[in-house]
């Protein structure tokens, strides 16, 4: 079971409390009427599918109900961090360095 930290409630809870909201930091087009059908298709449906750290949106559905962002490693399913919606995207290099320090030695 995944444990996810809600940055608003400041609690780490089971994943059943949350719902996935898609890729984070997707900006809506400024002039939607100027977009072609192919451009709209790409905006609505085409997302990155990274192997490794991925920026995602989550919602604390059975708690405060608020959306927040998270960085989750898609290989290990481990959350590197969560942060409030609207906050700046964290530095990925720093997150990976911190995660490496926390991993137990083999």
RAUR-V908432 format. One line per field, one symbol per residue. phi: phi as a letter, one per 40 degrees, with the letter a starting at -180 (. if undefined). A space follows every 10 residues. Layout:
# RAUR-V908432
phi->???
This chain:
# RAUR-V908432
phi->.cbbcccccf bbbcdccbbc bgccgcccdc bdcccccccc dcccbcbcbc bhcbcbbbbc cbbcgccaba bbccccgccc abacdgcccc cccccccccc cccccc
